[in-house]
């Protein structure tokens, strides 16, 4: 097994660029503005807000502030992953990914996967931020989503594979932390093949994993996605080197990966942090059958001792019967995807038994969740007048037929 490369220090004793740098002051977020249709739909759905599903595995095992409690549970012989837990909202790549082709300006508000984006998300009631981690050629974990990075020099567009870059070269792209210093123009390749300027309203420098650990609001949990290229084959020795470099970090986190072997190896290498398997839930087909359905994801998690599944939300809506199987296996369930930017779709997942959602529209979804999924409060006035305990609103129970009927409403609600 190859040993991981250690991070190097300069001759003066100061750390390399993996060391933290000052973080700009987060910008003030926008307030929520719901359309008339959304307000009407939320008003209708709010009548159900006292509803809750049966107890489901909780994410509290790694939630900041709850680590000690979950550790105590484990010491008593209980399972920190079992029992009920509150519905979690996770910021996608921080305060949301950058959809450069979208007419929605909210999708270009702040550069994704940066310290500023993570801290902007922390201003809202999110439990975690999700981000993508790759490892540079010289062994430093960095945060970047795409497999290739693009720039323009002398009128020519060039690309390089992120993992082929030395750390110093990677950090030269985009805005720089050093005042007065300019970086290489940062471009992005779209799904249709176009390469466009990566323009956002509020910019920030690319960052390392170490900078995120040291400069991001400490109350946030980190959902670290281990990023690998689907078009490359990875040997176990190489995976081990990459994963051990990431494991040097110390903070409450959960790991996830679309790469089955990487997820299994991460579980094998450590037992401190939970590992989740990422899947499209059958919405796309791959040569590796383990990636092609929720049923395969369940089997992989049980065989490897992983603690949960992160599915594309469409996969859950297309195959709702998989949710009871996931719960029976004592696995947590998160979802991602554009449907999670629709409050009604998020609330429906709550009713179905999903534990949390990864979202781009952090302000809107956190506000909707607080309105729709709030615990019923006792009537303190009635308690004072009658000198009797206040009555708590009854929790309705939904039959499978009722859930099926509500599921059929989702396409209409999304529209």
Residue pairs with C-beta under 8 A, 6 or more apart in sequence:
1 237
1 240
2 237
2 238
2 240
2 241
3 241
4 139
4 240
4 241
4 244
4 245
4 248
5 138
5 139
5 241
5 245
6 139
7 15
7 16
7 18
7 139
7 140
8 16
8 138
9 15
9 16
10 16
16 140
16 167
16 168
17 140
17 167
17 168
17 171
17 208
18 140
18 167
18 208
18 210
18 211
19 210
19 211
20 210
20 211
20 214
20 215
21 177
21 205
21 211
21 215
22 177
23 115
23 116
23 119
23 215
24 116
24 204
26 116
26 119
26 120
26 123
27 109
27 110
27 116
27 120
27 202
29 95
29 120
29 123
29 124
29 362
29 363
30 106
30 109
30 363
31 363
32 363
32 364
32 367
32 368
34 42
34 343
34 364
38 343
38 344
41 343
41 344
41 413
42 343
42 344
42 368
42 371
42 372
45 343
45 344
45 347
45 372
46 371
46 372
48 347
48 351
48 396
49 371
49 372
49 373
49 374
49 376
50 376
50 393
50 394
50 395
50 396
51 351
51 395
51 396
51 398
52 395
53 350
53 351
53 352
53 353
54 327
54 353
55 83
55 84
56 84
56 85
56 327
56 332
56 333
56 353
56 355
57 81
57 82
57 83
57 85
57 307
57 308
57 327
57 330
57 331
57 332
57 333
57 355
58 81
58 82
58 83
58 84
58 85
58 86
58 332
58 355
59 85
59 88
59 127
59 128
59 221
59 254
59 308
59 332
59 334
59 355
59 356
60 66
60 69
60 70
60 80
60 85
61 67
61 70
61 80
61 81
61 274
61 307
62 70
62 221
62 252
62 253
62 254
62 273
62 274
63 88
63 127
63 128
63 221
63 252
64 218
64 219
64 220
64 221
64 252
65 219
67 252
70 80
71 80
73 79
73 80
74 80
79 330
81 274
81 307
81 330
81 332
82 330
85 355
87 350
87 354
87 355
87 356
87 357
87 369
87 373
88 127
88 128
88 334
88 355
88 356
88 357
89 125
89 126
89 127
89 356
89 357
89 359
89 362
89 365
89 366
89 369
90 126
90 127
90 128
90 129
90 130
90 223
90 334
90 356
90 357
90 358
90 359
91 117
91 118
91 121
91 124
91 126
91 128
91 129
91 130
91 358
91 359
91 362
92 130
92 336
92 358
92 359
92 360
93 112
93 113
93 117
93 129
93 130
93 131
93 132
93 145
94 110
94 112
94 113
94 114
94 116
94 117
94 118
94 120
94 121
94 129
94 131
95 109
95 110
95 112
95 117
95 118
95 120
95 121
95 362
96 106
96 107
96 109
96 110
96 112
96 117
96 359
96 360
96 361
96 362
97 107
97 112
97 145
97 360
98 107
98 108
98 111
98 112
98 188
98 198
98 200
99 107
99 108
99 360
100 107
100 108
100 188
100 190
100 196
100 198
100 199
101 190
101 196
102 108
105 201
106 360
106 361
107 360
108 199
108 200
108 201
109 200
109 201
109 202
110 116
110 117
110 120
110 200
110 201
110 202
110 203
110 204
111 117
111 174
111 198
111 200
111 202
111 203
111 204
112 145
113 131
113 132
113 143
113 144
113 145
113 206
113 207
114 143
114 204
114 205
114 206
114 207
115 204
115 205
115 207
115 211
115 212
115 215
115 216
116 202
116 204
117 129
117 204
118 129
118 131
118 212
118 216
118 217
118 220
119 215
119 216
119 217
120 362
121 129
121 220
121 362
122 129
122 216
122 217
122 219
122 220
124 362
124 363
124 366
125 366
125 369
125 370
126 220
126 362
126 366
127 220
127 221
127 356
128 220
128 221
128 222
128 223
128 254
129 216
129 220
129 221
129 222
129 223
130 223
130 225
130 256
130 336
130 358
131 143
131 212
131 222
131 223
131 224
131 225
132 143
132 144
132 145
132 225
132 227
133 141
133 142
133 143
133 209
133 224
133 225
133 226
133 227
133 246
134 141
134 142
134 144
134 162
134 163
134 227
135 141
135 142
135 163
135 241
135 242
135 245
135 246
136 142
136 162
136 163
136 165
136 166
136 167
136 170
137 163
137 164
137 165
137 166
138 166
138 167
139 241
139 245
140 167
140 208
140 209
140 210
140 245
141 208
141 209
141 210
141 245
141 246
141 249
142 162
142 167
142 170
142 206
142 207
142 208
142 209
143 206
143 207
143 208
143 209
143 212
144 162
144 170
144 206
144 227
145 227
146 162
146 188
146 189
147 161
147 162
147 163
147 227
147 229
148 159
148 160
148 161
148 162
148 189
149 159
149 160
149 162
149 165
149 170
149 173
149 186
150 157
150 158
150 159
150 186
150 187
150 188
150 189
150 195
151 157
151 158
151 173
151 184
151 185
151 186
151 187
152 158
152 185
152 187
153 184
157 187
157 195
159 189
161 229
162 170
167 208
170 206
171 205
171 206
171 208
172 183
172 184
173 183
173 184
173 186
173 206
174 183
174 184
174 186
174 198
174 203
174 205
174 206
175 183
175 203
175 204
175 205
176 182
176 183
176 205
177 205
183 205
185 197
186 197
186 198
187 195
187 196
187 197
187 198
188 195
188 196
188 198
189 195
190 196
207 215
209 224
209 246
209 249
210 249
212 222
213 222
213 249
213 250
213 251
216 222
218 251
221 252
221 253
221 254
222 251
222 252
222 253
222 254
223 253
223 254
223 256
223 276
223 358
224 246
224 253
224 254
224 255
224 256
225 255
225 256
225 257
225 258
225 278
226 242
226 243
226 246
226 255
226 256
226 257
226 259
226 262
226 263
226 266
227 257
228 234
228 257
228 258
228 259
228 262
230 258
230 286
234 259
234 261
234 262
236 261
236 265
239 261
239 262
239 265
240 265
240 269
242 262
243 262
243 265
243 266
243 269
244 269
247 269
247 270
252 273
253 273
254 273
254 274
254 275
254 276
254 307
254 308
255 263
255 266
255 273
255 274
255 275
255 276
256 263
256 275
256 276
256 277
256 278
256 310
257 263
257 266
257 275
257 277
257 278
258 278
258 279
258 291
260 277
260 288
260 290
260 291
260 300
263 275
263 276
263 277
263 278
263 300
263 304
263 306
264 300
264 304
264 306
266 275
267 275
267 304
267 305
267 306
268 304
274 306
274 307
274 308
274 332
275 304
275 306
275 307
276 306
276 307
276 308
276 309
276 310
276 332
276 334
277 297
277 300
277 301
277 306
277 308
277 309
277 310
278 310
278 336
279 291
279 293
279 294
279 296
279 297
279 309
279 310
279 311
279 312
279 315
280 291
280 311
280 312
280 315
281 293
281 294
281 297
281 311
281 312
281 314
281 315
281 316
281 318
281 319
281 322
282 292
282 293
282 294
282 315
282 318
282 319
283 312
283 314
283 315
283 318
285 292
286 292
289 296
290 296
290 297
290 299
290 300
293 319
294 309
294 311
294 315
294 316
294 319
294 322
294 325
294 326
295 322
295 325
297 309
297 311
298 309
298 322
298 325
298 326
298 329
298 331
300 306
301 307
301 308
301 309
301 329
301 331
302 329
302 331
306 331
307 331
307 332
308 331
308 332
308 333
308 334
308 355
309 326
309 331
309 332
309 333
309 334
310 333
310 334
310 335
310 336
310 358
311 333
311 334
311 335
311 336
312 335
312 336
312 337
313 335
313 336
313 337
313 339
313 340
313 345
313 349
313 357
314 337
314 339
316 322
316 323
316 333
316 335
316 349
316 352
316 354
317 339
317 345
317 348
317 407
317 410
320 352
320 403
320 404
320 407
323 333
323 352
323 353
323 354
324 353
326 333
327 333
327 353
332 355
332 356
333 353
333 354
333 355
334 354
334 355
334 356
334 357
334 358
335 349
335 354
335 356
335 357
335 358
336 357
336 358
338 360
339 345
339 414
340 346
340 349
340 357
340 358
340 359
340 360
340 365
341 359
341 360
341 361
341 364
341 365
342 413
342 414
343 364
343 365
343 368
343 369
343 372
344 410
344 413
344 414
345 410
345 413
345 414
346 357
346 359
346 365
346 368
346 369
346 372
347 368
347 369
347 372
347 373
348 406
348 407
348 410
348 413
349 357
350 369
350 372
350 373
351 398
351 403
351 406
352 403
352 407
357 365
359 365
376 392
376 393
378 389
378 390
378 391
378 392
379 390
379 391
380 390
382 388
382 390
382 391
383 389
383 390
398 406
